[in-house]
Amino acid sequence: MEVMKLETRKINLINWISTLQEEDALNRVEKIQRETTDWWETISDEDKAAIDEGIGQLDRGEFFTRAQARGKIKERFSF
C-alpha cells in the first residue's frame, strides 16, 4: 500500500509541475532538484571501488549466471 501511495504522490507532483506557469515556483522546484544528493556521493571510496570493480568484471564477462551460482552453492554446501 505504501508503494502505491508513493507512486500516486509522485504522479500528482509530476502533473502539477507540468502545469506550472510561475517562474518563481519553477525556480524553487529546480533548486530542490539541484540540492538533492546523488547516492553515489554518500558512499565510501571503498564501496565505489568495489562497484567499479564489479562493473569491470561484468564488462569482461567475468560472472556466473543464476543457475551457475546455484550449482556452486549446492556443491559447496551439499544441498
MOPAC internal coordinates of N, CA, C and O (Angstrom, degrees):
PM7 1SCF
backbone

  N    0.0000 0     0.00 0     0.00 0    0    0    0
  C    1.4526 1     0.00 0     0.00 0    1    0    0
  C    1.5268 1   111.91 1     0.00 0    2    1    0
  O    1.2310 1   120.83 1   137.42 1    3    2    1
  N    1.3523 1   116.02 1   -42.58 1    3    2    1
  C    1.4539 1   119.00 1  -178.87 1    5    3    2
  C    1.5190 1   112.23 1   -61.17 1    6    5    3
  O    1.2310 1   120.09 1   141.96 1    7    6    5
  N    1.3294 1   117.43 1   -38.04 1    7    6    5
  C    1.4572 1   121.04 1   179.53 1    9    7    6
  C    1.5172 1   109.86 1   -62.69 1   10    9    7
  O    1.2310 1   120.42 1   136.99 1   11   10    9
  N    1.3180 1   116.81 1   -43.01 1   11   10    9
  C    1.4602 1   120.24 1   179.67 1   13   11   10
  C    1.5241 1   110.57 1   -63.28 1   14   13   11
  O    1.2310 1   120.46 1   138.98 1   15   14   13
  N    1.3120 1   116.72 1   -41.02 1   15   14   13
  C    1.4632 1   119.66 1   178.32 1   17   15   14
  C    1.5216 1   110.25 1   -61.96 1   18   17   15
  O    1.2310 1   120.76 1   138.02 1   19   18   17
  N    1.3181 1   116.15 1   -41.98 1   19   18   17
  C    1.4624 1   120.84 1   179.63 1   21   19   18
  C    1.5268 1   110.32 1   -63.67 1   22   21   19
  O    1.2310 1   120.57 1   134.13 1   23   22   21
  N    1.3280 1   116.53 1   -45.87 1   23   22   21
  C    1.4651 1   120.49 1   179.38 1   25   23   22
  C    1.5227 1   110.88 1   -62.32 1   26   25   23
  O    1.2310 1   120.43 1   138.34 1   27   26   25
  N    1.2987 1   116.79 1   -41.66 1   27   26   25
  C    1.4674 1   121.12 1   178.83 1   29   27   26
  C    1.5184 1   110.72 1   -63.29 1   30   29   27
  O    1.2310 1   120.66 1   137.74 1   31   30   29
  N    1.3266 1   116.34 1   -42.26 1   31   30   29
  C    1.4657 1   120.30 1   178.55 1   33   31   30
  C    1.5217 1   111.01 1   -62.50 1   34   33   31
  O    1.2310 1   120.56 1   137.50 1   35   34   33
  N    1.3421 1   116.54 1   -42.50 1   35   34   33
  C    1.4648 1   119.64 1   179.98 1   37   35   34
  C    1.5200 1   111.38 1   -64.94 1   38   37   35
  O    1.2310 1   120.45 1   138.23 1   39   38   37
  N    1.3109 1   116.75 1   -41.77 1   39   38   37
  C    1.4692 1   120.37 1   178.51 1   41   39   38
  C    1.5264 1   110.16 1   -63.06 1   42   41   39
  O    1.2310 1   120.53 1   137.77 1   43   42   41
  N    1.3267 1   116.59 1   -42.23 1   43   42   41
  C    1.4645 1   120.14 1   177.53 1   45   43   42
  C    1.5242 1   111.49 1   -60.71 1   46   45   43
  O    1.2310 1   120.26 1   139.03 1   47   46   45
  N    1.3291 1   117.10 1   -40.97 1   47   46   45
  C    1.4645 1   120.40 1   178.15 1   49   47   46
  C    1.5266 1   111.62 1   -66.74 1   50   49   47
  O    1.2310 1   120.63 1   138.04 1   51   50   49
  N    1.3194 1   116.40 1   -41.96 1   51   50   49
  C    1.4715 1   120.08 1   178.24 1   53   51   50
  C    1.5212 1   110.07 1   -60.29 1   54   53   51
  O    1.2310 1   120.67 1   134.55 1   55   54   53
  N    1.3190 1   116.32 1   -45.45 1   55   54   53
  C    1.4659 1   120.26 1   179.02 1   57   55   54
  C    1.5191 1   111.15 1   -61.92 1   58   57   55
  O    1.2310 1   120.57 1   137.22 1   59   58   57
  N    1.3327 1   116.51 1   -42.78 1   59   58   57
  C    1.4606 1   120.10 1  -179.63 1   61   59   58
  C    1.5281 1   110.63 1   -64.97 1   62   61   59
  O    1.2310 1   120.25 1   134.55 1   63   62   61
  N    1.3339 1   117.13 1   -45.45 1   63   62   61
  C    1.4650 1   120.87 1  -179.52 1   65   63   62
  C    1.5275 1   110.38 1   -61.34 1   66   65   63
  O    1.2310 1   120.49 1   141.97 1   67   66   65
  N    1.3194 1   116.68 1   -38.03 1   67   66   65
  C    1.4681 1   119.49 1  -178.34 1   69   67   66
  C    1.5292 1   112.79 1   -66.06 1   70   69   67
  O    1.2310 1   120.30 1   162.52 1   71   70   69
  N    1.3198 1   117.04 1   -17.48 1   71   70   69
  C    1.4711 1   119.75 1  -179.97 1   73   71   70
  C    1.5240 1   112.85 1  -100.75 1   74   73   71
  O    1.2310 1   119.93 1   174.56 1   75   74   73
  N    1.3238 1   117.74 1    -5.44 1   75   74   73
  C    1.4644 1   120.59 1  -177.03 1   77   75   74
  C    1.5237 1   111.49 1   -61.85 1   78   77   75
  O    1.2310 1   121.26 1   -44.34 1   79   78   77
  N    1.3044 1   115.20 1   135.66 1   79   78   77
  C    1.4600 1   121.82 1   175.97 1   81   79   78
  C    1.5216 1   111.16 1  -119.84 1   82   81   79
  O    1.2310 1   120.41 1   166.90 1   83   82   81
  N    1.3292 1   116.82 1   -13.10 1   83   82   81
  C    1.4605 1   121.12 1  -176.39 1   85   83   82
  C    1.5300 1   110.34 1   -84.31 1   86   85   83
  O    1.2310 1   121.20 1   -57.33 1   87   86   85
  N    1.3143 1   115.32 1   122.67 1   87   86   85
  C    1.4679 1   121.68 1  -178.83 1   89   87   86
  C    1.5224 1   110.88 1   -59.16 1   90   89   87
  O    1.2310 1   120.23 1   138.95 1   91   90   89
  N    1.3323 1   117.17 1   -41.05 1   91   90   89
  C    1.4629 1   120.90 1  -178.42 1   93   91   90
  C    1.5335 1   110.91 1   -62.15 1   94   93   91
  O    1.2310 1   120.16 1   137.15 1   95   94   93
  N    1.3146 1   117.30 1   -42.85 1   95   94   93
  C    1.4658 1   120.90 1  -179.84 1   97   95   94
  C    1.5251 1   110.27 1   -65.05 1   98   97   95
  O    1.2310 1   120.34 1   137.02 1   99   98   97
  N    1.3179 1   116.95 1   -42.98 1   99   98   97
  C    1.4714 1   120.37 1   177.95 1  101   99   98
  C    1.5297 1   111.05 1   -63.09 1  102  101   99
  O    1.2310 1   120.47 1   140.05 1  103  102  101
  N    1.3188 1   116.70 1   -39.95 1  103  102  101
  C    1.4651 1   120.44 1   178.01 1  105  103  102
  C    1.5187 1   111.15 1   -61.94 1  106  105  103
  O    1.2310 1   120.09 1   139.16 1  107  106  105
  N    1.3360 1   117.44 1   -40.84 1  107  106  105
  C    1.4657 1   120.68 1   179.22 1  109  107  106
  C    1.5232 1   111.30 1   -66.37 1  110  109  107
  O    1.2310 1   120.30 1   139.60 1  111  110  109
  N    1.3294 1   117.03 1   -40.40 1  111  110  109
  C    1.4641 1   120.34 1   178.17 1  113  111  110
  C    1.5291 1   109.93 1   -65.14 1  114  113  111
  O    1.2310 1   120.04 1   138.15 1  115  114  113
  N    1.3258 1   117.52 1   -41.85 1  115  114  113
  C    1.4666 1   120.96 1   178.13 1  117  115  114
  C    1.5249 1   111.31 1   -64.49 1  118  117  115
  O    1.2310 1   120.11 1   144.03 1  119  118  117
  N    1.3246 1   117.39 1   -35.97 1  119  118  117
  C    1.4706 1   120.71 1   177.81 1  121  119  118
  C    1.5243 1   110.06 1   -63.61 1  122  121  119
  O    1.2310 1   120.09 1   137.50 1  123  122  121
  N    1.3141 1   117.43 1   -42.50 1  123  122  121
  C    1.4658 1   121.24 1   177.56 1  125  123  122
  C    1.5226 1   109.57 1   -61.40 1  126  125  123
  O    1.2310 1   120.61 1   137.24 1  127  126  125
  N    1.3231 1   116.44 1   -42.76 1  127  126  125
  C    1.4605 1   120.85 1   179.97 1  129  127  126
  C    1.5299 1   110.65 1   -60.91 1  130  129  127
  O    1.2310 1   120.12 1   135.90 1  131  130  129
  N    1.3189 1   117.38 1   -44.10 1  131  130  129
  C    1.4681 1   121.20 1  -179.21 1  133  131  130
  C    1.5257 1   111.63 1   -66.59 1  134  133  131
  O    1.2310 1   120.20 1   147.32 1  135  134  133
  N    1.3281 1   117.23 1   -32.68 1  135  134  133
  C    1.4624 1   121.45 1  -176.92 1  137  135  134
  C    1.5216 1   112.86 1   -80.35 1  138  137  135
  O    1.2310 1   120.23 1   165.61 1  139  138  137
  N    1.3176 1   117.16 1   -14.39 1  139  138  137
  C    1.4574 1   120.17 1  -178.88 1  141  139  138
  C    1.5167 1   109.39 1   -68.41 1  142  141  139
  O    1.2310 1   120.71 1   -53.57 1  143  142  141
  N    1.3193 1   116.24 1   126.43 1  143  142  141
  C    1.4549 1   121.87 1  -177.64 1  145  143  142
  C    1.5226 1   110.18 1   -83.19 1  146  145  143
  O    1.2310 1   121.02 1   -46.99 1  147  146  145
  N    1.3076 1   115.65 1   133.01 1  147  146  145
  C    1.4570 1   122.21 1   175.83 1  149  147  146
  C    1.5281 1   107.75 1   -73.72 1  150  149  147
  O    1.2310 1   120.13 1   -43.34 1  151  150  149
  N    1.3293 1   117.35 1   136.66 1  151  150  149
  C    1.4716 1   120.75 1  -178.58 1  153  151  150
  C    1.5198 1   111.62 1   -56.57 1  154  153  151
  O    1.2310 1   120.30 1   149.14 1  155  154  153
  N    1.3128 1   117.03 1   -30.86 1  155  154  153
  C    1.4659 1   121.11 1  -179.66 1  157  155  154
  C    1.5190 1   110.69 1   -59.38 1  158  157  155
  O    1.2310 1   120.58 1   146.04 1  159  158  157
  N    1.3157 1   116.50 1   -33.96 1  159  158  157
  C    1.4619 1   121.03 1  -178.74 1  161  159  158
  C    1.5225 1   112.12 1   -76.16 1  162  161  159
  O    1.2310 1   119.74 1   169.07 1  163  162  161
  N    1.3297 1   118.11 1   -10.93 1  163  162  161
  C    1.4630 1   121.03 1  -176.65 1  165  163  162
  C    1.5218 1   113.14 1   -99.92 1  166  165  163
  O    1.2310 1   119.91 1   173.39 1  167  166  165
  N    1.3303 1   117.78 1    -6.61 1  167  166  165
  C    1.4650 1   119.62 1  -178.12 1  169  167  166
  C    1.5250 1   110.45 1   -98.24 1  170  169  167
  O    1.2310 1   121.36 1   -19.26 1  171  170  169
  N    1.3171 1   115.00 1   160.74 1  171  170  169
  C    1.4697 1   120.17 1  -176.36 1  173  171  170
  C    1.5334 1   110.71 1   -72.57 1  174  173  171
  O    1.2310 1   121.80 1   -18.58 1  175  174  173
  N    1.3381 1   114.15 1   161.42 1  175  174  173
  C    1.4672 1   120.05 1   175.85 1  177  175  174
  C    1.5266 1   110.69 1   -61.24 1  178  177  175
  O    1.2310 1   120.73 1   144.98 1  179  178  177
  N    1.3358 1   116.22 1   -35.02 1  179  178  177
  C    1.4636 1   120.79 1   178.05 1  181  179  178
  C    1.5410 1   110.35 1   -62.62 1  182  181  179
  O    1.2310 1   120.46 1   136.23 1  183  182  181
  N    1.3264 1   116.72 1   -43.77 1  183  182  181
  C    1.4687 1   120.20 1   178.13 1  185  183  182
  C    1.5313 1   111.12 1   -65.53 1  186  185  183
  O    1.2310 1   120.70 1   139.41 1  187  186  185
  N    1.3234 1   116.26 1   -40.59 1  187  186  185
  C    1.4681 1   119.71 1   177.73 1  189  187  186
  C    1.5247 1   110.96 1   -60.83 1  190  189  187
  O    1.2310 1   120.71 1   137.38 1  191  190  189
  N    1.3424 1   116.25 1   -42.62 1  191  190  189
  C    1.4609 1   120.51 1   179.61 1  193  191  190
  C    1.5297 1   110.30 1   -64.11 1  194  193  191
  O    1.2310 1   120.17 1   139.88 1  195  194  193
  N    1.3317 1   117.28 1   -40.12 1  195  194  193
  C    1.4650 1   120.60 1   179.99 1  197  195  194
  C    1.5301 1   110.63 1   -65.54 1  198  197  195
  O    1.2310 1   120.48 1   139.83 1  199  198  197
  N    1.3190 1   116.68 1   -40.17 1  199  198  197
  C    1.4688 1   120.51 1   178.03 1  201  199  198
  C    1.5198 1   110.07 1   -65.25 1  202  201  199
  O    1.2310 1   120.54 1   134.14 1  203  202  201
  N    1.3347 1   116.57 1   -45.86 1  203  202  201
  C    1.4707 1   120.39 1   178.29 1  205  203  202
  C    1.5265 1   111.25 1   -60.00 1  206  205  203
  O    1.2310 1   120.60 1   140.24 1  207  206  205
  N    1.3334 1   116.46 1   -39.76 1  207  206  205
  C    1.4600 1   120.27 1   178.49 1  209  207  206
  C    1.5335 1   110.47 1   -63.81 1  210  209  207
  O    1.2310 1   120.78 1   136.34 1  211  210  209
  N    1.3284 1   116.11 1   -43.66 1  211  210  209
  C    1.4607 1   120.19 1   179.10 1  213  211  210
  C    1.5199 1   112.22 1   -63.01 1  214  213  211
  O    1.2310 1   120.33 1   139.41 1  215  214  213
  N    1.3067 1   116.98 1   -40.59 1  215  214  213
  C    1.4699 1   120.53 1   177.54 1  217  215  214
  C    1.5254 1   110.27 1   -64.08 1  218  217  215
  O    1.2310 1   120.73 1   138.62 1  219  218  217
  N    1.3343 1   116.21 1   -41.38 1  219  218  217
  C    1.4614 1   120.32 1   177.11 1  221  219  218
  C    1.5212 1   111.64 1   -60.81 1  222  221  219
  O    1.2310 1   120.60 1   137.92 1  223  222  221
  N    1.3309 1   116.46 1   -42.08 1  223  222  221
  C    1.4677 1   120.23 1   178.00 1  225  223  222
  C    1.5258 1   110.58 1   -61.90 1  226  225  223
  O    1.2310 1   120.54 1   136.43 1  227  226  225
  N    1.3186 1   116.58 1   -43.57 1  227  226  225
  C    1.4699 1   119.59 1   177.81 1  229  227  226
  C    1.5208 1   111.17 1   -61.39 1  230  229  227
  O    1.2310 1   120.83 1   136.06 1  231  230  229
  N    1.3357 1   116.02 1   -43.94 1  231  230  229
  C    1.4630 1   120.39 1   179.42 1  233  231  230
  C    1.5257 1   112.25 1   -60.52 1  234  233  231
  O    1.2310 1   120.72 1   147.30 1  235  234  233
  N    1.3321 1   116.23 1   -32.70 1  235  234  233
  C    1.4676 1   121.02 1  -179.81 1  237  235  234
  C    1.5303 1   112.02 1   -87.97 1  238  237  235
  O    1.2310 1   120.29 1  -179.06 1  239  238  237
  N    1.3117 1   117.05 1     0.94 1  239  238  237
  C    1.4668 1   120.85 1   179.87 1  241  239  238
  C    1.5163 1   113.33 1    77.33 1  242  241  239
  O    1.2310 1   120.62 1  -161.19 1  243  242  241
  N    1.3134 1   116.42 1    18.81 1  243  242  241
  C    1.4678 1   121.31 1  -178.72 1  245  243  242
  C    1.5269 1   109.73 1   -92.06 1  246  245  243
  O    1.2310 1   120.90 1  -101.99 1  247  246  245
  N    1.3257 1   115.89 1    78.01 1  247  246  245
  C    1.4565 1   119.74 1   179.87 1  249  247  246
  C    1.5159 1   109.62 1  -154.38 1  250  249  247
  O    1.2310 1   121.16 1   -14.73 1  251  250  249
  N    1.3192 1   115.40 1   165.27 1  251  250  249
  C    1.4532 1   122.13 1   176.02 1  253  251  250
  C    1.5245 1   108.46 1  -109.26 1  254  253  251
  O    1.2310 1   121.14 1   -35.46 1  255  254  253
  N    1.3199 1   115.42 1   144.54 1  255  254  253
  C    1.4627 1   119.07 1   171.71 1  257  255  254
  C    1.5284 1   107.50 1   -72.91 1  258  257  255
  O    1.2310 1   120.56 1   -11.87 1  259  258  257
  N    1.3012 1   116.53 1   168.13 1  259  258  257
  C    1.4608 1   120.68 1   178.27 1  261  259  258
  C    1.5332 1   110.14 1   -59.22 1  262  261  259
  O    1.2310 1   120.56 1   136.26 1  263  262  261
  N    1.3196 1   116.54 1   -43.74 1  263  262  261
  C    1.4704 1   120.74 1  -179.82 1  265  263  262
  C    1.5305 1   110.48 1   -62.05 1  266  265  263
  O    1.2310 1   120.25 1   138.21 1  267  266  265
  N    1.3285 1   117.13 1   -41.79 1  267  266  265
  C    1.4663 1   120.43 1   178.79 1  269  267  266
  C    1.5341 1   110.88 1   -64.33 1  270  269  267
  O    1.2310 1   120.71 1   137.01 1  271  270  269
  N    1.3138 1   116.24 1   -42.99 1  271  270  269
  C    1.4673 1   120.38 1   179.70 1  273  271  270
  C    1.5235 1   110.58 1   -63.44 1  274  273  271
  O    1.2310 1   120.37 1   136.37 1  275  274  273
  N    1.3278 1   116.90 1   -43.63 1  275  274  273
  C    1.4657 1   120.19 1   178.07 1  277  275  274
  C    1.5264 1   110.31 1   -61.08 1  278  277  275
  O    1.2310 1   120.18 1   139.04 1  279  278  277
  N    1.3186 1   117.27 1   -40.96 1  279  278  277
  C    1.4603 1   120.93 1   178.39 1  281  279  278
  C    1.5164 1   111.57 1   -61.79 1  282  281  279
  O    1.2310 1   120.42 1   135.88 1  283  282  281
  N    1.3305 1   116.80 1   -44.12 1  283  282  281
  C    1.4636 1   120.71 1   179.86 1  285  283  282
  C    1.5297 1   111.09 1   -64.74 1  286  285  283
  O    1.2310 1   120.45 1   141.89 1  287  286  285
  N    1.3153 1   116.74 1   -38.11 1  287  286  285
  C    1.4680 1   120.23 1   178.23 1  289  287  286
  C    1.5260 1   109.94 1   -66.00 1  290  289  287
  O    1.2310 1   120.50 1   136.49 1  291  290  289
  N    1.3272 1   116.66 1   -43.51 1  291  290  289
  C    1.4735 1   120.22 1   178.28 1  293  291  290
  C    1.5195 1   110.85 1   -61.17 1  294  293  291
  O    1.2310 1   120.43 1   137.21 1  295  294  293
  N    1.3376 1   116.79 1   -42.79 1  295  294  293
  C    1.4718 1   120.75 1   178.55 1  297  295  294
  C    1.5202 1   111.18 1   -61.19 1  298  297  295
  O    1.2310 1   121.32 1   134.04 1  299  298  297
  N    1.3122 1   115.07 1   -45.96 1  299  298  297
  C    1.4592 1   120.18 1  -174.34 1  301  299  298
  C    1.5217 1   112.19 1   -68.91 1  302  301  299
  O    1.2310 1   120.45 1   140.87 1  303  302  301
  N    1.3305 1   116.74 1   -39.13 1  303  302  301
  C    1.4502 1   120.22 1  -174.89 1  305  303  302
  C    1.5304 1   113.10 1  -108.08 1  306  305  303
  O    1.2310 1   120.51 1  -168.11 1  307  306  305
  N    1.3296 1   116.62 1    11.89 1  307  306  305
  C    1.4651 1   123.41 1   175.66 1  309  307  306
  C    1.5326 1   113.21 1    50.55 1  310  309  307
  O    1.2310 1   120.32 1  -128.64 1  311  310  309
  N    1.3138 1   116.99 1    51.36 1  311  310  309
  C    1.4701 1   121.98 1   177.46 1  313  311  310
  C    1.5098 1   109.48 1   -79.93 1  314  313  311
  O    1.2310 1   120.10 1   180.00 1  315  314  313

